[in-house]
Amino acid sequence: MGTATLYRGSGECAALAIRDLSTTGARLVGATGAGEGELVRISLELDAEPVWVTGEITRTDVQNAQVAVGFRETSPAALAAIDQALTRALARARELAHASVLVFHPDAGVRAQLERDLSLLERSATSCGTPLEVMWSLHEPAPHDTLIASASAPETATLLAHVIDHAPAMRRVLLFGDQLRSVDHALSSRVSAVLRTPWRIRALARALAIDTNDSSMALLPEDIEPE
């Protein structure tokens, strides 16, 4: 969502991550030292220009280094800037929700397991057993933002080169077997992340660049792995 700097009356400040944001308050992640009921000034870095608000600490969670802040007497300009940021974030969330993950693996069982776990992360999957299916999928109207490809398939290096040429913004994840062997330099330079099998749901989320600190991730099981 963005970052924020919290300024206390004592002169101390803390750099924080914005997790939840609304026009009435926010949840901020990071150590602040602030206590409940304390009034603070906050600079919200939502775009090029910081948005300044005054807030009251309504809840502290020292164990997880989080605070909830309620905004007080927010200016119309700040409210408008926050509302615009929320609109952009919602549009981005909708875009990601409709984006599909391309899964290339010669083993249909592995593809099915990945589809199952991707659904837990609210991501749809397009299963491909051959590089040609991946290439066809790149030209479909439905957007694809990630490719998960088998490291053991001999065609993967050529496939990655094709994806870079035709969909350079696509995230590329290399899926290894249960033993993570060394990665050829030419191959490693073409991937965004590597994933080892049997994978864990949170490792899969990290490979997809999904924010594992998001509050919704706390609802995910810890130990799902291929059967």
N, C-alpha and C positions, 0 to 999 in steps of 0.2 A: 504493500500500500504506500509505503514511503518511510521517511525518517522524521524525527522530531528532536528538538533540543529543549529540555525542561530547565527553567531557571527558578531557583528558590530565593526567598527573601534574604537568606543568609549569604547570598552571592555565589553559592555552589551551582553548578550546572551539570547536566548529564545528557549524553547522546543516547537516544532511544529509537526503537523500531515501532512503527505504527502497525498494530494488528487489526483492530476494529475501529472504525471511524464513523461518526454520524455528525449532524449539525449540532447535536446536544452534548457530545462527549466522545471519548476515545479510550481504547485500551492500549497502553504503551508497555513495551518490553525492554527491560534493562534495569540495572541498579540505580536507584535515585536517592535513597535515604530519607525520602519525604514520608510524612505520616498522614493518616486519615484526618480530614478537615483542614489540611494546610492549603493555602492559596499559592498558586504558582503562575508563572508566565511561560507560555509554550510557543515555540516557533515550529510550525508544521511545514516541512519541506515537501510540498505536494507537486510543485512545478518549478519554473525558473525562479519565481519570487516566493520568499517565505510568507506564510500566513500566520499572523500573531493573534493569539487568543489568551484569555485569562481563564484559569481553571481551578477547581477545588478537587483535591484528592478524595475520592469517595470510597475507595477500597484499595488495600495493599495486599500483595501476595509475595512475601519475602522469599519463600521457598522457590517459587518459579520466576522471581525477579520481574514482577509485573505490577502495574498500578492502573486503576480505573480513574478517569478524570471526567468531571462534569464541567462543561463550559459555562461561563458566567458573563452576561452582558456582551455577547459577541456582536461585533459590528456587522452591518449589512454587507460590507465588502468581503469580510472574512466568511460569512455564511454563504455568499455566492461562490467564493473560491472553493470552499469545502464541497458544496453541492456539485460543482463542475467536476471536481476530482472523483466524487462518488459516481457520477455519470460515466466518466471515462473508465473507472474500475469495473463497473457493471457491464459496459460494452466489451471490455477485455475478457471478463469472465464468461460472457455469452459466446464470444469467439472461441475460447478454449473449450467450452462445453461441446461445441459442434465440431471441433477439430478431432481427427482420428489419428490413432497411432498405427503405422504400418508395421506389421510383424512378419519378418522373413526368416523362416526356419524350415529345413527339410522334414523335420519331425512334426507330424500333425498333433501329437500329444502335447508337445511343448507349446505349440501355437495355441491350443485350446486352454492350457493352464495360464498362459499370459493373458488371453482374453478374459478369463475369469477374474484374475487379480486386477487387471486394468479397469474392469467394471467397478470394483471396490473403490477405485480412485476416481470414479465418475468419468472415465475416459473410454470411448469406444475404440474398437480395434478392427483393422482390415487385415485378414489373415492371408499370407502369400506363401505358397510352397516353392515358387520359382522366382528368379530375378525378373523374368519377363512380366509376371503379375505385378511386381512392384513398379516397374516402369509404366505399365498401363495405368496403375492407380495414381501415379503422379500427375496424370493429365485428366483425372476425373474432376467434376465441378466441386465435390465435397473437399474441404481443406484437410490436409494432413500436415501435422507440425512436427512429428517425430518418426524416426525409423529405428526399430530394434532389429538387428541383423545377427545371424549366427556367425560366430568367429570361425567355426569349423568348416563352413561351406566354402569351397574353393572359389566360387564366383563372387564372394562378398567384396573383395578389394575392388574389382571392376564395377560392382554395383554401387559402392560408396562413391567412386569417382563420377559415375553417372548422376547420382543424386546431387553431388556438389555442383555439377554443371547445370542441372535443370531445376534444382530446388535448394539453392545455397543457404537459405534461412532455416532449413529443416534440421532439427536436432537429431544427431546420429548416435545410437547406443549399440555397443558391441556386446553380444551375449556369449559368454564362455561356458565351458563345461564345469564340472565340479572342481577341476584343478585350473587355476589361473596361470596359464603359461605366459612367457614373455611375449610382448606385442611387437611385431615388426614396426620399425619406425615409420615407414611409409603408410602403414595402416593406422597406427596410433595417431598420426597427425590429422587424420580424417574423421576422428570420432570425438564426440562431446563427453562421453562417459562410458565406463565398462560395467557390466553386471555379471556376476558369477551365479551359476546354478549349483544347488537349489537356492533361489533367491528368497529374500524376505520382503514383505510388503513395503516396509519403510525404505529399504534399499532400492526397490523399484521406483518408489516415489522420488527419491533423491536423483536417480538416473534420469527421470523425466523433468527434473528441475521444479518439482512441486514443493512448495514451502512446508517442510515437516514441522515447523513451529506453529503453523496455523492451528487454531483451536479445534477445527473439525478433524484434524489428524489424530487427536486424542481418542476419538471414537473407533479408530481402526485397530484390528487385532494385531498383536505383537509378533505372532509366530506362524503366520500363513506361509506355506512353502509348497512347491509342487509335490503331488502325492506319488 
